[in-house]
Amino acid sequence: MDRTRSCTDCDVSAPLPVNRRQFVQSAGVAAAAAVTAGISLPAGAAEEKKPTPENLVARLYESLTPQQREKMCFAWDHQVDGAPLRTHVSNNWSITDRQSMNVGSSFYTRDQQEMIEAIFFGLYNPDWHDRIRKQLRDDAGGYGRAQTIAIFGEPGSEKFEFVMTGRHLTIRCDGNTTPHVAFGGPIFYGHAAQGFNEKPDHPGNVFWPQALKANALYEMLDGKQRKRALIETAPYESEVEFHGSAGDLPGIPVSELTSDQKEHAQSVLETLLEPYRQVDQQEVRHCLQRQGGLDQCHLSFYKEDDIGNDGVWDIWRLEGPSFVWHFRGSPHVHVWANVADDPSVPLNAAG
């Protein structure tokens, strides 16, 4: 098996027919869902007082029929084939049946569809909504066509989690009820903007600027630093479990960078976090601080699968004791992120 070009049927994603309205414009999504959910918003205050995704998950849960709950609600520790379903992450998968239960299907009422849509976009920085829509159009035919959800535990209780999955998608909403981890657990994002095999400059890929930011740091390194940072063979992309000790990590330690290089490394981190809502960004920073900050991380670039042999490294990785952000840009973008404040947190990933 090719260790980096693992796209488990990633190129097969025929859009599913849907029976729902056209996509709600982002400015009105949260407000519409709030009205649907019975949340009262003063006139003109929709933008200032949007309901949080966590509140909407609780409202969605309350609206579900017993038949719906039976199919898409699970116990917190529910397992499939001996592994916890809640913490699973992969590049292309459905947490519930995609054919009959995708989020735009008649399995959900119109009101529930609007709440789910508001939850999903509420997990992202509003400045990124258009880019997320583009990724969904390119990879899955659009929002609501091939995404599925599940709810674990009971929203409003001490532990609950909403998970949405699809092609190039695993994202979570847990209201910080999952201890020690950011994002509620490992996440995945990706994009194949103009086909399965992208060109060296990845035209139209909404996540490729993250790689350009990291490569700009590589260009700042001197010869000795580059020798430490550049590695021949990349790890398998889904190998994002924690290794604990920073001393055993590959690549160049951030602690050994110059002050201007460290400043750029911080901007790489901020670029990675930019797509997400502020509360999740802050949670990542908190977890990173608990393990010693960026100074405890290593940065590595990989010669393997350099599209076009242009020296702009398509595969790179930022890793700390309990922080892994693995960017694979060949043949298109796959990104795996796993962040916690404790390296003992287990991982359930599949490539």
FITI-881147 format. One record per residue (C-alpha): residue number from 1; residue in one letter; x, z, y. Coordinates in nm, 2 decimals, padded with zeros to 4 digits, m for minus. Example, Ala and Ser with C-alpha at 12.3 -4.5 7.8 and 13.67 -1.06 7.14 Angstrom:
[site 1, 'A', [01.23, 00.78, m00.45]],
[site 2, 'S', [01.37, 00.71, m00.11]],
end
This chain:
[site 1, 'M', [00.00, 00.00, 00.00]],
[site 2, 'D', [00.13, m00.09, 00.34]],
[site 3, 'R', [00.19, 00.25, 00.50]],
[site 4, 'T', [00.08, 00.15, 00.85]],
[site 5, 'R', [m00.16, m00.14, 00.82]],
[site 6, 'S', [m00.42, 00.08, 00.65]],
[site 7, 'C', [m00.76, m00.04, 00.77]],
[site 8, 'T', [m00.99, 00.04, 00.48]],
[site 9, 'D', [m01.24, m00.24, 00.52]],
[site 10, 'C', [m01.17, m00.19, 00.89]],
[site 11, 'D', [m01.22, m00.56, 00.96]],
[site 12, 'V', [m01.56, m00.56, 00.79]],
[site 13, 'S', [m01.83, m00.43, 01.03]],
[site 14, 'A', [m02.13, m00.66, 01.05]],
[site 15, 'P', [m02.37, m00.54, 01.32]],
[site 16, 'L', [m02.69, m00.38, 01.18]],
[site 17, 'P', [m03.03, m00.48, 01.32]],
[site 18, 'V', [m03.18, m00.21, 01.53]],
[site 19, 'N', [m03.52, m00.13, 01.66]],
[site 20, 'R', [m03.47, 00.04, 01.99]],
[site 21, 'R', [m03.45, m00.03, 02.37]],
[site 22, 'Q', [m03.16, m00.18, 02.54]],
[site 23, 'F', [m02.87, 00.05, 02.62]],
[site 24, 'V', [m02.95, 00.31, 02.88]],
[site 25, 'Q', [m02.72, 00.29, 03.18]],
[site 26, 'S', [m02.48, 00.58, 03.18]],
[site 27, 'A', [m02.59, 00.73, 03.51]],
[site 28, 'G', [m02.94, 00.80, 03.36]],
[site 29, 'V', [m02.86, 00.88, 03.00]],
[site 30, 'A', [m02.81, 01.25, 03.04]],
[site 31, 'A', [m03.10, 01.29, 03.28]],
[site 32, 'A', [m03.33, 01.09, 03.05]],
[site 33, 'A', [m03.23, 01.30, 02.76]],
[site 34, 'A', [m03.29, 01.62, 02.96]],
[site 35, 'V', [m03.64, 01.52, 03.04]],
[site 36, 'T', [m03.70, 01.42, 02.67]],
[site 37, 'A', [m03.56, 01.76, 02.56]],
[site 38, 'G', [m03.79, 01.95, 02.80]],
[site 39, 'I', [m03.51, 02.04, 03.04]],
[site 40, 'S', [m03.63, 02.05, 03.40]],
[site 41, 'L', [m03.40, 01.89, 03.66]],
[site 42, 'P', [m03.47, 01.91, 04.04]],
[site 43, 'A', [m03.51, 01.57, 04.21]],
[site 44, 'G', [m03.18, 01.43, 04.30]],
[site 45, 'A', [m02.99, 01.69, 04.10]],
[site 46, 'A', [m02.95, 01.49, 03.77]],
[site 47, 'E', [m02.58, 01.42, 03.82]],
[site 48, 'E', [m02.50, 01.77, 03.93]],
[site 49, 'K', [m02.69, 01.95, 03.66]],
[site 50, 'K', [m02.67, 01.73, 03.35]],
[site 51, 'P', [m02.74, 01.93, 03.03]],
[site 52, 'T', [m02.42, 01.98, 02.83]],
[site 53, 'P', [m02.38, 01.80, 02.49]],
[site 54, 'E', [m02.41, 02.14, 02.32]],
[site 55, 'N', [m02.75, 02.21, 02.48]],
[site 56, 'L', [m02.87, 01.86, 02.38]],
[site 57, 'V', [m02.75, 01.92, 02.02]],
[site 58, 'A', [m02.97, 02.23, 02.01]],
[site 59, 'R', [m03.26, 02.04, 02.15]],
[site 60, 'L', [m03.21, 01.75, 01.90]],
[site 61, 'Y', [m03.19, 02.00, 01.61]],
[site 62, 'E', [m03.52, 02.16, 01.72]],
[site 63, 'S', [m03.69, 01.82, 01.73]],
[site 64, 'L', [m03.59, 01.72, 01.38]],
[site 65, 'T', [m03.85, 01.71, 01.11]],
[site 66, 'P', [m03.79, 01.88, 00.78]],
[site 67, 'Q', [m03.74, 01.54, 00.62]],
[site 68, 'Q', [m03.48, 01.45, 00.88]],
[site 69, 'R', [m03.29, 01.78, 00.85]],
[site 70, 'E', [m03.28, 01.73, 00.47]],
[site 71, 'K', [m03.08, 01.41, 00.51]],
[site 72, 'M', [m02.85, 01.48, 00.81]],
[site 73, 'C', [m02.82, 01.86, 00.85]],
[site 74, 'F', [m02.58, 02.05, 00.63]],
[site 75, 'A', [m02.44, 02.40, 00.57]],
[site 76, 'W', [m02.13, 02.48, 00.77]],
[site 77, 'D', [m01.91, 02.47, 00.46]],
[site 78, 'H', [m02.09, 02.18, 00.28]],
[site 79, 'Q', [m01.85, 01.99, 00.05]],
[site 80, 'V', [m01.84, 01.65, m00.10]],
[site 81, 'D', [m01.62, 01.58, m00.40]],
[site 82, 'G', [m01.45, 01.92, m00.35]],
[site 83, 'A', [m01.36, 01.87, 00.01]],
[site 84, 'P', [m01.53, 01.99, 00.33]],
[site 85, 'L', [m01.74, 01.71, 00.48]],
[site 86, 'R', [m01.75, 01.87, 00.83]],
[site 87, 'T', [m01.37, 01.83, 00.89]],
[site 88, 'H', [m01.33, 01.48, 00.73]],
[site 89, 'V', [m01.18, 01.21, 00.95]],
[site 90, 'S', [m01.11, 00.85, 00.88]],
[site 91, 'N', [m01.07, 00.51, 01.05]],
[site 92, 'N', [m01.40, 00.36, 00.94]],
[site 93, 'W', [m01.67, 00.57, 00.77]],
[site 94, 'S', [m02.03, 00.69, 00.78]],
[site 95, 'I', [m02.10, 01.06, 00.75]],
[site 96, 'T', [m02.46, 00.98, 00.65]],
[site 97, 'D', [m02.62, 00.65, 00.52]],
[site 98, 'R', [m02.54, 00.38, 00.77]],
[site 99, 'Q', [m02.81, 00.14, 00.65]],
[site 100, 'S', [m03.10, 00.37, 00.69]],
[site 101, 'M', [m02.98, 00.64, 00.93]],
[site 102, 'N', [m02.77, 00.48, 01.20]],
[site 103, 'V', [m02.83, 00.63, 01.54]],
[site 104, 'G', [m03.03, 00.33, 01.66]],
[site 105, 'S', [m03.26, 00.31, 01.36]],
[site 106, 'S', [m03.62, 00.41, 01.32]],
[site 107, 'F', [m03.50, 00.71, 01.13]],
[site 108, 'Y', [m03.48, 00.87, 01.47]],
[site 109, 'T', [m03.76, 00.87, 01.73]],
[site 110, 'R', [m03.70, 00.71, 02.07]],
[site 111, 'D', [m03.66, 01.05, 02.23]],
[site 112, 'Q', [m03.41, 01.16, 01.96]],
[site 113, 'Q', [m03.21, 00.83, 02.01]],
[site 114, 'E', [m03.18, 00.91, 02.38]],
[site 115, 'M', [m03.06, 01.26, 02.31]],
[site 116, 'I', [m02.80, 01.14, 02.06]],
[site 117, 'E', [m02.68, 00.88, 02.31]],
[site 118, 'A', [m02.65, 01.14, 02.59]],
[site 119, 'I', [m02.46, 01.38, 02.35]],
[site 120, 'F', [m02.22, 01.10, 02.26]],
[site 121, 'F', [m02.14, 00.98, 02.62]],
[site 122, 'G', [m02.14, 01.34, 02.74]],
[site 123, 'L', [m01.82, 01.40, 02.53]],
[site 124, 'Y', [m01.63, 01.14, 02.74]],
[site 125, 'N', [m01.50, 01.13, 03.09]],
[site 126, 'P', [m01.76, 00.93, 03.29]],
[site 127, 'D', [m01.48, 00.71, 03.42]],
[site 128, 'W', [m01.43, 00.60, 03.06]],
[site 129, 'H', [m01.79, 00.51, 02.97]],
[site 130, 'D', [m01.75, 00.14, 03.04]],
[site 131, 'R', [m01.44, 00.13, 02.83]],
[site 132, 'I', [m01.60, 00.32, 02.54]],
[site 133, 'R', [m01.90, 00.07, 02.55]],
[site 134, 'K', [m01.65, m00.22, 02.53]],
[site 135, 'Q', [m01.48, m00.07, 02.23]],
[site 136, 'L', [m01.81, m00.02, 02.06]],
[site 137, 'R', [m01.92, m00.38, 02.14]],
[site 138, 'D', [m01.59, m00.53, 02.01]],
[site 139, 'D', [m01.57, m00.31, 01.70]],
[site 140, 'A', [m01.93, m00.25, 01.59]],
[site 141, 'G', [m02.16, m00.48, 01.79]],
[site 142, 'G', [m02.24, m00.21, 02.04]],
[site 143, 'Y', [m02.36, 00.15, 02.06]],
[site 144, 'G', [m02.65, 00.24, 01.82]],
[site 145, 'R', [m02.58, m00.03, 01.56]],
[site 146, 'A', [m02.34, 00.13, 01.31]],
[site 147, 'Q', [m02.28, 00.49, 01.41]],
[site 148, 'T', [m02.41, 00.79, 01.21]],
[site 149, 'I', [m02.43, 01.16, 01.28]],
[site 150, 'A', [m02.46, 01.49, 01.10]],
[site 151, 'I', [m02.51, 01.85, 01.22]],
[site 152, 'F', [m02.34, 02.14, 01.04]],
[site 153, 'G', [m02.46, 02.50, 01.07]],
[site 154, 'E', [m02.74, 02.58, 01.32]],
[site 155, 'P', [m02.70, 02.49, 01.69]],
[site 156, 'G', [m02.71, 02.81, 01.90]],
[site 157, 'S', [m02.56, 03.02, 01.62]],
[site 158, 'E', [m02.20, 03.14, 01.59]],
[site 159, 'K', [m02.10, 02.82, 01.42]],
[site 160, 'F', [m02.23, 02.47, 01.45]],
[site 161, 'E', [m02.09, 02.12, 01.48]],
[site 162, 'F', [m02.23, 01.78, 01.56]],
[site 163, 'V', [m02.02, 01.49, 01.42]],
[site 164, 'M', [m02.06, 01.12, 01.50]],
[site 165, 'T', [m01.87, 00.86, 01.29]],
[site 166, 'G', [m01.84, 00.48, 01.26]],
[site 167, 'R', [m01.58, 00.21, 01.28]],
[site 168, 'H', [m01.28, 00.34, 01.48]],
[site 169, 'L', [m01.48, 00.66, 01.55]],
[site 170, 'T', [m01.48, 01.02, 01.46]],
[site 171, 'I', [m01.58, 01.26, 01.74]],
[site 172, 'R', [m01.73, 01.61, 01.74]],
[site 173, 'C', [m01.92, 01.86, 01.95]],
[site 174, 'D', [m01.90, 02.22, 01.85]],
[site 175, 'G', [m01.95, 02.43, 02.16]],
[site 176, 'N', [m01.61, 02.60, 02.09]],
[site 177, 'T', [m01.76, 02.77, 01.78]],
[site 178, 'T', [m01.49, 02.63, 01.56]],
[site 179, 'P', [m01.20, 02.87, 01.58]],
[site 180, 'H', [m00.84, 02.77, 01.67]],
[site 181, 'V', [m00.90, 02.39, 01.70]],
[site 182, 'A', [m00.95, 02.14, 01.98]],
[site 183, 'F', [m01.23, 01.88, 01.97]],
[site 184, 'G', [m01.40, 02.08, 01.69]],
[site 185, 'G', [m01.15, 01.94, 01.45]],
[site 186, 'P', [m00.94, 01.62, 01.40]],
[site 187, 'I', [m01.07, 01.31, 01.57]],
[site 188, 'F', [m01.01, 00.93, 01.54]],
[site 189, 'Y', [m01.03, 00.65, 01.79]],
[site 190, 'G', [m00.93, 00.28, 01.78]],
[site 191, 'H', [m01.00, m00.07, 01.90]],
[site 192, 'A', [m00.96, m00.42, 01.78]],
[site 193, 'A', [m01.03, m00.60, 02.10]],
[site 194, 'Q', [m00.98, m00.96, 02.01]],
[site 195, 'G', [m00.97, m00.96, 01.63]],
[site 196, 'F', [m00.81, m00.78, 01.35]],
[site 197, 'N', [m00.45, m00.90, 01.43]],
[site 198, 'E', [m00.38, m00.84, 01.80]],
[site 199, 'K', [m00.12, m01.01, 02.01]],
[site 200, 'P', [00.19, m00.82, 02.13]],
[site 201, 'D', [00.03, m00.73, 02.46]],
[site 202, 'H', [m00.30, m00.63, 02.30]],
[site 203, 'P', [m00.52, m00.81, 02.56]],
[site 204, 'G', [m00.84, m00.62, 02.64]],
[site 205, 'N', [m00.76, m00.32, 02.42]],
[site 206, 'V', [m00.88, m00.02, 02.62]],
[site 207, 'F', [m00.64, 00.22, 02.45]],
[site 208, 'W', [m00.32, 00.01, 02.47]],
[site 209, 'P', [m00.23, 00.16, 02.82]],
[site 210, 'Q', [m00.16, 00.48, 02.63]],
[site 211, 'A', [00.12, 00.30, 02.44]],
[site 212, 'L', [00.25, 00.14, 02.75]],
[site 213, 'K', [00.28, 00.49, 02.91]],
[site 214, 'A', [00.47, 00.62, 02.62]],
[site 215, 'N', [00.70, 00.32, 02.61]],
[site 216, 'A', [00.78, 00.36, 02.97]],
[site 217, 'L', [00.92, 00.70, 02.88]],
[site 218, 'Y', [01.13, 00.54, 02.61]],
[site 219, 'E', [01.27, 00.31, 02.87]],
[site 220, 'M', [01.38, 00.62, 03.07]],
[site 221, 'L', [01.59, 00.75, 02.78]],
[site 222, 'D', [01.96, 00.69, 02.77]],
[site 223, 'G', [02.14, 00.54, 02.46]],
[site 224, 'K', [02.19, 00.87, 02.28]],
[site 225, 'Q', [01.84, 00.98, 02.34]],
[site 226, 'R', [01.70, 00.65, 02.22]],
[site 227, 'K', [01.90, 00.69, 01.90]],
[site 228, 'R', [01.72, 01.02, 01.83]],
[site 229, 'A', [01.38, 00.90, 01.93]],
[site 230, 'L', [01.37, 00.56, 01.75]],
[site 231, 'I', [01.31, 00.58, 01.38]],
[site 232, 'E', [01.30, 00.30, 01.12]],
[site 233, 'T', [00.99, 00.38, 00.92]],
[site 234, 'A', [00.67, 00.53, 01.04]],
[site 235, 'P', [00.47, 00.80, 00.85]],
[site 236, 'Y', [00.14, 00.70, 00.69]],
[site 237, 'E', [m00.10, 00.69, 00.98]],
[site 238, 'S', [m00.34, 00.96, 00.85]],
[site 239, 'E', [m00.06, 01.20, 00.78]],
[site 240, 'V', [m00.14, 01.43, 01.07]],
[site 241, 'E', [m00.14, 01.76, 00.90]],
[site 242, 'F', [00.06, 02.04, 01.08]],
[site 243, 'H', [00.42, 02.11, 00.98]],
[site 244, 'G', [00.46, 02.43, 01.18]],
[site 245, 'S', [00.82, 02.46, 01.28]],
[site 246, 'A', [00.92, 02.23, 01.57]],
[site 247, 'G', [01.28, 02.23, 01.43]],
[site 248, 'D', [01.17, 02.01, 01.13]],
[site 249, 'L', [00.99, 01.75, 01.33]],
[site 250, 'P', [01.12, 01.39, 01.37]],
[site 251, 'G', [01.22, 01.23, 01.70]],
[site 252, 'I', [01.36, 01.37, 02.02]],
[site 253, 'P', [01.26, 01.72, 02.13]],
[site 254, 'V', [01.08, 01.72, 02.47]],
[site 255, 'S', [01.28, 02.03, 02.55]],
[site 256, 'E', [01.60, 01.81, 02.56]],
[site 257, 'L', [01.46, 01.56, 02.81]],
[site 258, 'T', [01.57, 01.56, 03.18]],
[site 259, 'S', [01.33, 01.70, 03.44]],
[site 260, 'D', [01.20, 01.35, 03.54]],
[site 261, 'Q', [01.16, 01.26, 03.17]],
[site 262, 'K', [00.96, 01.58, 03.11]],
[site 263, 'E', [00.74, 01.50, 03.40]],
[site 264, 'H', [00.67, 01.16, 03.25]],
[site 265, 'A', [00.60, 01.32, 02.91]],
[site 266, 'Q', [00.34, 01.53, 03.08]],
[site 267, 'S', [00.18, 01.22, 03.22]],
[site 268, 'V', [00.18, 01.07, 02.87]],
[site 269, 'L', [m00.02, 01.38, 02.75]],
[site 270, 'E', [m00.26, 01.35, 03.04]],
[site 271, 'T', [m00.32, 00.98, 02.96]],
[site 272, 'L', [m00.40, 01.07, 02.60]],
[site 273, 'L', [m00.65, 01.33, 02.72]],
[site 274, 'E', [m00.81, 01.12, 03.00]],
[site 275, 'P', [m01.09, 00.96, 02.80]],
[site 276, 'Y', [m01.25, 01.30, 02.71]],
[site 277, 'R', [m01.46, 01.55, 02.90]],
[site 278, 'Q', [m01.29, 01.83, 03.09]],
[site 279, 'V', [m01.37, 02.11, 02.86]],
[site 280, 'D', [m01.21, 01.93, 02.56]],
[site 281, 'Q', [m00.91, 01.84, 02.77]],
[site 282, 'Q', [m00.87, 02.21, 02.87]],
[site 283, 'E', [m00.90, 02.32, 02.51]],
[site 284, 'V', [m00.62, 02.09, 02.40]],
[site 285, 'R', [m00.40, 02.22, 02.68]],
[site 286, 'H', [m00.48, 02.58, 02.57]],
[site 287, 'C', [m00.39, 02.50, 02.21]],
[site 288, 'L', [m00.07, 02.34, 02.32]],
[site 289, 'Q', [00.02, 02.63, 02.54]],
[site 290, 'R', [m00.03, 02.87, 02.25]],
[site 291, 'Q', [00.24, 02.69, 02.05]],
[site 292, 'G', [00.49, 02.68, 02.33]],
[site 293, 'G', [00.38, 02.37, 02.53]],
[site 294, 'L', [00.53, 02.03, 02.53]],
[site 295, 'D', [00.87, 02.18, 02.50]],
[site 296, 'Q', [00.79, 02.25, 02.14]],
[site 297, 'C', [00.69, 01.89, 02.07]],
[site 298, 'H', [00.89, 01.59, 01.96]],
[site 299, 'L', [00.84, 01.23, 02.06]],
[site 300, 'S', [00.92, 00.95, 01.81]],
[site 301, 'F', [00.90, 00.57, 01.82]],
[site 302, 'Y', [00.91, 00.35, 01.51]],
[site 303, 'K', [01.07, 00.01, 01.46]],
[site 304, 'E', [00.83, m00.07, 01.19]],
[site 305, 'D', [00.55, m00.33, 01.27]],
[site 306, 'D', [00.67, m00.41, 01.62]],
[site 307, 'I', [00.43, m00.69, 01.70]],
[site 308, 'G', [00.63, m00.98, 01.84]],
[site 309, 'N', [00.96, m00.80, 01.80]],
[site 310, 'D', [00.95, m00.73, 02.17]],
[site 311, 'G', [01.09, m00.38, 02.17]],
[site 312, 'V', [00.76, m00.24, 02.30]],
[site 313, 'W', [00.70, 00.00, 02.01]],
[site 314, 'D', [00.35, m00.03, 01.87]],
[site 315, 'I', [00.38, 00.28, 01.67]],
[site 316, 'W', [00.47, 00.62, 01.82]],
[site 317, 'R', [00.39, 00.98, 01.77]],
[site 318, 'L', [00.38, 01.30, 01.98]],
[site 319, 'E', [00.40, 01.61, 01.75]],
[site 320, 'G', [00.43, 01.98, 01.78]],
[site 321, 'P', [00.39, 02.28, 01.54]],
[site 322, 'S', [00.01, 02.24, 01.55]],
[site 323, 'F', [m00.03, 01.92, 01.76]],
[site 324, 'V', [m00.02, 01.57, 01.62]],
[site 325, 'W', [m00.12, 01.25, 01.82]],
[site 326, 'H', [m00.03, 00.94, 01.61]],
[site 327, 'F', [m00.07, 00.60, 01.78]],
[site 328, 'R', [m00.05, 00.30, 01.55]],
[site 329, 'G', [m00.08, m00.03, 01.74]],
[site 330, 'S', [m00.03, m00.28, 01.45]],
[site 331, 'P', [m00.22, m00.49, 01.36]],
[site 332, 'H', [m00.46, m00.33, 01.61]],
[site 333, 'V', [m00.50, 00.02, 01.76]],
[site 334, 'H', [m00.57, 00.32, 01.54]],
[site 335, 'V', [m00.51, 00.67, 01.68]],
[site 336, 'W', [m00.54, 01.00, 01.49]],
[site 337, 'A', [m00.54, 01.33, 01.68]],
[site 338, 'N', [m00.52, 01.68, 01.53]],
[site 339, 'V', [m00.48, 01.98, 01.76]],
[site 340, 'A', [m00.50, 02.35, 01.70]],
[site 341, 'D', [m00.35, 02.67, 01.82]],
[site 342, 'D', [m00.25, 02.77, 01.47]],
[site 343, 'P', [m00.06, 02.55, 01.22]],
[site 344, 'S', [m00.24, 02.70, 00.92]],
[site 345, 'V', [m00.56, 02.51, 01.00]],
[site 346, 'P', [m00.62, 02.26, 00.71]],
[site 347, 'L', [m00.68, 01.89, 00.75]],
[site 348, 'N', [m00.92, 01.67, 00.56]],
[site 349, 'A', [m00.82, 01.31, 00.63]],
[site 350, 'A', [m00.85, 00.98, 00.46]],
[site 351, 'G', [m00.68, 00.66, 00.56]],
end
